[in-house]
Amino acid sequence: MIEQGLASALMDAAVDAIIVIDDKGIIQQFSESATVLFGYAPEEVLGNNCLLYTSDAADEEDSV
């Protein structure tokens, strides 16, 4: 599929972090720049809800 190949190439070449989520907030794609910026490997975040990685969720986790 040409479109998928182009999208993958753009994700890999982007300087800015790119995170693609679906309509339920589930992370579908996580760029290499996102890995560098946020410190998570794609395998760690793909399939998870993006709200797990917000500061509010982190604050709740720290207080438990």
C-alpha positions as CSV (number, residue, x, y, z in Angstrom):
1,M,0.0,0.0,0.0
2,I,1.6,3.2,-1.2
3,E,-0.2,5.5,1.3
4,Q,0.9,3.4,4.3
5,G,4.5,3.5,3.0
6,L,4.4,7.2,2.6
7,A,2.9,7.7,6.0
8,S,5.6,5.5,7.6
9,A,8.3,7.5,5.8
10,L,6.9,10.8,7.0
11,M,6.6,9.5,10.6
12,D,10.2,8.3,10.5
13,A,11.6,11.5,9.0
14,A,9.6,14.0,11.1
15,V,11.6,16.1,13.5
16,D,8.6,16.7,15.7
17,A,7.0,14.0,17.8
18,I,4.0,12.5,16.1
19,I,1.4,10.3,18.0
20,V,-1.6,9.0,16.0
21,I,-4.6,8.0,18.1
22,D,-8.0,6.6,17.1
23,D,-11.4,7.9,18.1
24,K,-11.2,6.2,21.5
25,G,-7.7,7.7,22.3
26,I,-5.8,4.4,21.6
27,I,-2.3,5.0,20.3
28,Q,-2.0,3.6,16.8
29,Q,1.4,5.1,15.7
30,F,4.3,6.5,17.7
31,S,7.1,8.2,15.8
32,E,10.8,7.9,16.4
33,S,10.9,11.5,17.5
34,A,8.1,10.8,20.0
35,T,10.3,8.0,21.4
36,V,13.2,10.4,21.9
37,L,11.0,13.2,23.4
38,F,8.9,11.1,25.7
39,G,11.3,8.2,26.5
40,Y,8.8,5.4,25.6
41,A,9.5,2.8,23.0
42,P,6.6,2.2,20.6
43,E,6.1,-1.3,22.0
44,E,5.4,0.3,25.4
45,V,2.6,2.6,24.2
46,L,1.0,1.2,21.1
47,G,-2.5,-0.1,21.9
48,N,-2.7,1.9,25.2
49,N,-5.0,4.9,25.8
50,C,-3.1,8.2,25.4
51,L,-4.6,9.4,28.7
52,L,-2.3,7.0,30.6
53,Y,0.6,9.3,29.6
54,T,-0.8,12.6,30.7
55,S,0.5,14.5,33.7
56,D,-2.8,13.9,35.6
57,A,-2.5,10.2,35.2
58,A,1.1,10.3,36.3
59,D,0.2,12.4,39.4
60,E,-2.5,9.8,40.4
61,E,0.0,7.0,39.9
62,D,2.6,8.7,42.1
63,S,0.0,9.3,44.9
64,V,-1.0,5.6,45.2
